[in-house]
Amino acid sequence: MRPVPTEPPGEIRSIAGALGVDNPGLEWAAVQLYFKAKEHPGRPFDVLRAAAVYASCRLLRVPKTLKDVSAATGVRACDIAREYRRMLLDEDLRVRPPDPIAFVPDIARKADLEPTVERRAVEILSKLKEARAFAGRAPTVFAAASLRGILGAAPHTRGGPADPEGHRRCRGRDGGVGQEPVSCDPF
């Protein structure tokens, strides 16, 4: 068996840099996972590197999504997710669900929101966490929803914004379109 290098390969370091993560522990963990996964033949190296970085982010609780890693590497998110699941099974790794609170600063920065809005969103999510209101599914959705609820954004539906009277377009089982009253209270 080949010894694992102590210096991370340049590709893993460049992925971490593209993600804006300056964490030597993350790079070291990604290298370890990458070289262990490389022992199994037939897996594309670029997908292995991306999955190793994503797995390291999840293990070390660095708030990066599959979409972020996919954008940084140019590898499809579904391929990264598949290799990530294989790594978890092969190495028998246990990963805790991501914390939505960790995603609030990044979303707030991208949306150019004030720090007071960010602090209030963290307070709301902390209360929801104490009440065990979420269980690891879609942490970015919870983070974004808390920010949006604070901003008092207009009610929205999948089809677009609701009209001023609070009605939205809906389809019945027969495919017909009608009007249905909607009440939207974010919190």
Legacy VTK file of the C-alpha trace (Angstrom):
# vtk DataFile Version 3.0
C-alpha trace
ASCII
DATASET POLYDATA
POINTS 187 float
0.000 0.000 0.000
1.285 3.437 -0.934
2.009 5.869 1.943
-0.369 8.798 2.151
1.413 12.087 1.422
1.431 14.746 4.105
1.083 17.603 1.601
-2.358 17.813 -0.032
-2.410 17.429 -3.797
-2.678 20.699 -5.641
-6.139 19.869 -6.952
-7.619 19.466 -3.473
-5.948 22.651 -2.287
-7.314 24.535 -5.310
-10.841 23.202 -4.663
-10.625 24.347 -1.042
-9.354 27.734 -2.235
-12.193 28.053 -4.754
-14.643 27.337 -1.939
-13.032 30.032 0.191
-11.983 27.546 2.857
-8.572 28.028 4.461
-8.517 25.035 6.768
-5.488 22.716 6.779
-7.500 20.120 8.709
-10.072 20.018 5.934
-7.387 19.586 3.300
-5.717 16.816 5.309
-9.048 14.974 5.780
-9.851 15.332 2.078
-6.457 13.891 1.117
-6.952 10.912 3.446
-10.405 10.189 2.019
-9.217 10.719 -1.550
-6.349 8.250 -1.324
-8.490 5.640 0.453
-11.179 5.964 -2.221
-8.558 5.780 -4.988
-7.800 2.217 -3.922
-11.106 1.152 -5.504
-10.619 0.973 -9.284
-12.956 2.512 -11.799
-13.798 5.730 -10.016
-13.022 9.011 -11.809
-10.358 10.973 -9.957
-12.022 14.374 -10.412
-15.241 13.057 -8.850
-13.257 11.439 -6.017
-11.473 14.718 -5.242
-14.752 16.668 -5.219
-16.484 14.066 -3.045
-13.526 13.965 -0.644
-13.654 17.738 -0.209
-17.441 17.665 0.272
-17.170 14.814 2.796
-14.457 16.700 4.683
-16.656 19.800 4.787
-19.510 17.752 6.207
-17.287 15.949 8.727
-15.704 19.187 9.964
-19.034 21.103 9.886
-17.858 23.619 7.270
-21.062 25.048 5.719
-20.638 24.197 2.038
-23.329 22.639 -0.125
-23.094 20.121 -2.934
-23.926 22.985 -5.262
-20.949 24.991 -3.955
-18.540 22.079 -4.453
-20.002 21.351 -7.869
-19.511 24.965 -8.959
-15.928 24.975 -7.663
-14.968 21.718 -9.383
-17.096 21.553 -12.502
-18.286 18.070 -11.487
-22.018 17.366 -11.495
-23.621 17.444 -8.045
-25.271 14.042 -8.569
-21.860 12.461 -9.253
-20.381 14.069 -6.139
-23.346 12.888 -4.064
-22.975 9.318 -5.334
-19.252 9.169 -4.489
-19.892 10.876 -1.146
-22.377 8.135 -0.214
-19.876 5.466 -1.315
-17.157 7.058 0.831
-19.453 7.095 3.843
-20.265 3.413 3.349
-16.715 2.301 2.516
-15.145 4.096 5.466
-18.124 3.578 7.820
-18.275 7.311 8.541
-21.042 8.909 10.581
-21.891 12.476 9.650
-24.199 14.639 11.738
-26.861 16.636 9.918
-25.752 20.143 8.915
-26.729 23.043 11.127
-28.840 25.691 9.336
-27.364 28.393 11.580
-23.964 27.853 9.948
-25.396 28.789 6.532
-26.936 32.132 7.620
-23.759 34.277 7.353
-22.992 33.102 3.812
-26.556 33.657 2.581
-26.744 37.057 4.310
-23.434 38.107 2.743
-24.552 37.042 -0.730
-27.837 38.922 -0.288
-26.016 41.987 1.109
-28.099 42.052 4.303
-27.428 44.043 7.441
-25.837 42.330 10.475
-28.972 42.950 12.556
-31.018 40.851 10.126
-28.411 38.109 10.306
-28.415 38.152 14.123
-32.213 37.969 14.255
-32.221 35.010 11.838
-29.711 33.180 14.042
-31.953 33.840 17.075
-34.982 32.412 15.272
-33.071 29.336 14.139
-31.689 28.820 17.653
-35.227 28.745 19.036
-36.296 26.321 16.317
-33.272 24.158 17.069
-34.176 24.026 20.764
-37.693 22.962 19.775
-36.182 20.317 17.462
-38.128 21.740 14.526
-35.722 20.531 11.860
-33.845 17.293 11.421
-31.047 17.962 8.951
-33.040 18.225 5.765
-32.395 21.260 3.551
-30.440 23.424 6.022
-29.993 26.207 3.471
-33.766 26.403 3.027
-34.245 26.922 6.770
-31.497 29.551 6.823
-32.911 31.420 3.830
-36.472 31.180 5.176
-35.437 32.704 8.493
-33.807 35.636 6.687
-36.775 36.079 4.395
-39.234 35.955 7.288
-37.391 38.780 9.021
-37.375 40.927 5.911
-41.135 40.558 5.647
-40.951 39.484 2.033
-44.167 39.355 0.048
-45.913 35.989 -0.021
-44.634 33.830 -2.838
-45.808 30.633 -4.435
-44.158 28.264 -6.841
-45.895 30.047 -9.694
-44.646 33.484 -8.634
-45.761 36.204 -6.263
-49.276 36.123 -4.888
-51.664 38.808 -6.041
-52.573 41.707 -3.699
-55.800 40.051 -2.513
-53.854 37.025 -1.319
-55.011 34.666 -4.077
-52.812 32.370 -6.049
-53.317 30.313 -9.146
-53.837 26.664 -8.396
-54.523 23.530 -10.373
-57.065 21.002 -9.304
-56.825 17.305 -9.994
-58.671 17.817 -13.249
-55.996 20.293 -14.410
-58.360 23.255 -14.273
-57.057 26.582 -13.059
-58.918 28.443 -10.329
-58.383 31.006 -7.622
-57.765 29.952 -4.041
-57.252 32.269 -1.031
-53.863 31.931 0.605
-52.652 33.178 3.942
-48.904 33.593 4.213
-47.453 34.294 7.607
-43.742 33.458 7.549
-43.450 33.322 11.373
LINES 1 188
187 0 1 2 3 4 5 6 7 8 9 10 11 12 13 14 15 16 17 18 19 20 21 22 23 24 25 26 27 28 29 30 31 32 33 34 35 36 37 38 39 40 41 42 43 44 45 46 47 48 49 50 51 52 53 54 55 56 57 58 59 60 61 62 63 64 65 66 67 68 69 70 71 72 73 74 75 76 77 78 79 80 81 82 83 84 85 86 87 88 89 90 91 92 93 94 95 96 97 98 99 100 101 102 103 104 105 106 107 108 109 110 111 112 113 114 115 116 117 118 119 120 121 122 123 124 125 126 127 128 129 130 131 132 133 134 135 136 137 138 139 140 141 142 143 144 145 146 147 148 149 150 151 152 153 154 155 156 157 158 159 160 161 162 163 164 165 166 167 168 169 170 171 172 173 174 175 176 177 178 179 180 181 182 183 184 185 186
